[in-house]
């Protein structure tokens, strides 16, 4: 999840900020590496919290 989300978001934000310039791949890969370094540990921390919140909000009717 962190891999795909950081890939997609970093590409969209890079194109939004600088447009389709000649070195967009280089700019995007640099942004993607930073985004993934932030996204992966964030998902590791946030995912268990989200699961707990969902289990509190949604009650199993079985």
N, CA, C and O of each residue as an XYZ file, in Angstrom:
248
protein
N       0.829     -1.187      0.000
C       0.000      0.000      0.000
C       0.879      1.259      0.000
O       0.621      2.202     -0.748
N       1.896      1.264      0.826
C       2.786      2.431      0.888
C       3.517      2.629     -0.439
O       3.732      3.759     -0.879
N       3.891      1.529     -1.064
C       4.625      1.588     -2.321
C       3.786      2.250     -3.406
O       4.236      3.199     -4.049
N       2.564      1.753     -3.614
C       1.715      2.304     -4.676
C       1.229      3.711     -4.358
O       1.216      4.575     -5.234
N       0.833      3.946     -3.127
C       0.319      5.265     -2.773
C       1.409      6.336     -2.915
O       1.158      7.408     -3.465
N       2.598      6.047     -2.427
C       3.680      7.035     -2.544
C       4.078      7.240     -4.000
O       4.442      8.348     -4.396
N       4.010      6.178     -4.796
C       4.322      6.282     -6.229
C       3.344      7.210     -6.932
O       3.744      8.153     -7.616
N       2.073      6.935     -6.758
C       1.036      7.707     -7.452
C       1.015      9.155     -6.984
O       1.012     10.080     -7.797
N       1.002      9.346     -5.674
C       0.900     10.708     -5.139
C       2.133     11.550     -5.474
O       2.002     12.724     -5.821
N       3.311     10.969     -5.375
C       4.515     11.746     -5.684
C       4.564     12.133     -7.158
O       5.032     13.219     -7.498
N       4.082     11.249     -8.038
C       4.049     11.592     -9.462
C       3.069     12.728     -9.734
O       3.397     13.690    -10.429
N       1.878     12.610     -9.188
C       0.857     13.642     -9.408
C       1.316     14.987     -8.857
O       1.160     16.012     -9.521
N       1.871     14.996     -7.667
C       2.322     16.252     -7.056
C       3.515     16.836     -7.815
O       3.613     18.052     -7.979
N       4.418     15.972     -8.276
C       5.568     16.458     -9.049
C       5.121     17.112    -10.348
O       5.596     18.192    -10.699
N       4.211     16.462    -11.058
C       3.702     17.038    -12.316
C       2.927     18.320    -12.039
O       3.034     19.285    -12.797
N       2.155     18.338    -10.969
C       1.400     19.539    -10.617
C       2.336     20.711    -10.322
O       2.067     21.839    -10.735
N       3.435     20.449     -9.609
C       4.352     21.518     -9.208
C       5.245     22.017    -10.331
O       5.473     23.222    -10.438
N       5.757     21.122    -11.174
C       6.722     21.553    -12.193
C       6.258     21.312    -13.620
O       6.883     21.813    -14.555
N       5.188     20.564    -13.815
C       4.714     20.253    -15.166
C       5.518     19.126    -15.787
O       6.373     18.522    -15.138
N       5.235     18.852    -17.048
C       5.959     17.798    -17.766
C       7.248     18.372    -18.354
O       7.342     18.606    -19.559
N       8.225     18.593    -17.501
C       9.527     19.103    -17.943
C      10.392     17.941    -18.401
O      10.028     16.780    -18.214
N      11.530     18.248    -18.998
C      12.383     17.203    -19.567
C      12.936     16.239    -18.516
O      13.188     15.076    -18.829
N      13.126     16.694    -17.291
C      13.685     15.828    -16.251
C      12.639     15.417    -15.203
O      12.966     15.232    -14.031
N      11.381     15.276    -15.639
C      10.311     14.938    -14.698
C      10.534     13.574    -14.057
O      10.157     13.376    -12.902
N      11.130     12.639    -14.767
C      11.374     11.310    -14.197
C      12.357     11.411    -13.045
O      12.165     10.774    -12.009
N      13.389     12.189    -13.209
C      14.374     12.383    -12.143
C      13.744     13.070    -10.927
O      13.956     12.656     -9.787
N      12.978     14.109    -11.185
C      12.299     14.835    -10.103
C      11.339     13.902     -9.373
O      11.292     13.881     -8.143
N      10.566     13.123    -10.150
C       9.584     12.210     -9.573
C      10.251     11.114     -8.750
O       9.783     10.803     -7.655
N      11.328     10.525     -9.251
C      12.003      9.455     -8.500
C      12.587      9.973     -7.184
O      12.582      9.259     -6.181
N      13.077     11.176     -7.185
C      13.591     11.774     -5.955
C      12.447     12.006     -4.973
O      12.581     11.715     -3.784
N      11.336     12.523     -5.457
C      10.171     12.742     -4.599
C       9.607     11.415     -4.109
O       9.191     11.308     -2.955
N       9.588     10.405     -4.971
C       9.051      9.100     -4.608
C       9.884      8.437     -3.519
O       9.333      7.845     -2.591
N      11.196      8.530     -3.623
C      12.049      7.915     -2.592
C      11.790      8.553     -1.230
O      11.725      7.853     -0.219
N      11.646      9.847     -1.198
C      11.357     10.522      0.068
C       9.960     10.165      0.568
O       9.769      9.908      1.756
N       8.988     10.150     -0.337
C       7.608      9.833      0.045
C       7.496      8.419      0.594
O       6.772      8.190      1.563
N       8.196      7.474     -0.006
C       8.133      6.090      0.470
C       8.768      5.951      1.850
O       8.270      5.203      2.691
N       9.858      6.665      2.083
C      10.521      6.628      3.393
C       9.577      7.134      4.480
O       9.639      6.663      5.616
N       8.721      8.070      4.154
C       7.740      8.585      5.112
C       6.509      7.675      5.177
O       5.990      7.416      6.263
N       6.044      7.193      4.031
C       4.785      6.439      3.959
C       4.874      5.074      4.629
O       3.936      4.670      5.317
N       5.959      4.364      4.450
C       6.041      2.996      4.970
C       5.946      2.944      6.495
O       5.103      2.210      7.012
N       6.770      3.687      7.240
C       6.612      3.642      8.704
C       5.276      4.228      9.175
O       4.731      3.805     10.195
N       4.758      5.198      8.428
C       3.462      5.767      8.796
C       2.372      4.704      8.726
O       1.533      4.618      9.623
N       2.376      3.902      7.681
C       1.377      2.841      7.554
C       1.561      1.796      8.646
O       0.577      1.267      9.162
N       2.789      1.496      9.001
C       3.027      0.526     10.073
C       2.451      1.009     11.401
O       1.964      0.200     12.190
N       2.500      2.295     11.653
C       1.994      2.867     12.905
C       0.482      3.086     12.844
O      -0.234      2.770     13.794
N       0.006      3.621     11.737
C      -1.397      4.026     11.637
C      -2.337      2.843     11.401
O      -3.465      2.855     11.894
N      -1.910      1.848     10.678
C      -2.780      0.728     10.331
C      -3.414      0.040     11.548
O      -4.625     -0.182     11.534
N      -2.669     -0.302     12.583
C      -3.310     -0.919     13.756
C      -4.323      0.015     14.434
O      -5.347     -0.442     14.941
N      -4.040      1.299     14.441
C      -4.977      2.252     15.026
C      -6.272      2.315     14.230
O      -7.357      2.388     14.805
N      -6.159      2.285     12.916
C      -7.344      2.315     12.063
C      -8.166      1.047     12.256
O      -9.394      1.105     12.311
N      -7.499     -0.093     12.359
C      -8.220     -1.348     12.586
C      -8.986     -1.320     13.906
O     -10.126     -1.781     13.970
N      -8.381     -0.791     14.941
C      -9.066     -0.685     16.231
C     -10.261      0.266     16.139
O     -11.335     -0.030     16.662
N     -10.073      1.396     15.480
C     -11.156      2.357     15.321
C     -12.323      1.752     14.541
O     -13.483      1.940     14.906
N     -12.015      1.038     13.484
C     -13.062      0.399     12.686
C     -13.815     -0.640     13.529
O     -15.039     -0.733     13.447
N     -13.095     -1.410     14.327
C     -13.758     -2.420     15.147
C     -14.634     -1.795     16.224
O     -15.614     -2.407     16.648
N     -14.299     -0.590     16.673
C     -15.132      0.113     17.655
C     -16.382      0.688     16.986
O     -17.478      0.622     17.542
N     -16.211      1.244     15.803
C     -17.314      1.899     15.116
C     -18.291      0.868     14.511
O     -19.509      1.030     14.596
N     -17.747     -0.165     13.917
C     -18.592     -1.173     13.287
C     -18.762     -2.370     14.218
O     -17.780     -2.941     14.691
N     -19.993     -2.738     14.475
C     -20.274     -3.864     15.352
C     -20.702     -5.045     14.485
O     -21.576     -4.908     13.629
N     -20.087     -6.200     14.707
C     -20.420     -7.406     13.968
C     -21.771     -7.930     14.443
O     -21.956     -8.189     15.632
N     -22.714     -8.086     13.516
C     -24.063     -8.498     13.866
C     -24.248    -10.009     13.814
O     -25.377    -10.472     13.977
N     -23.233    -10.779     13.602
C     -23.358    -12.245     13.547
C     -23.363    -12.860     14.903
O     -23.461    -14.080     15.027
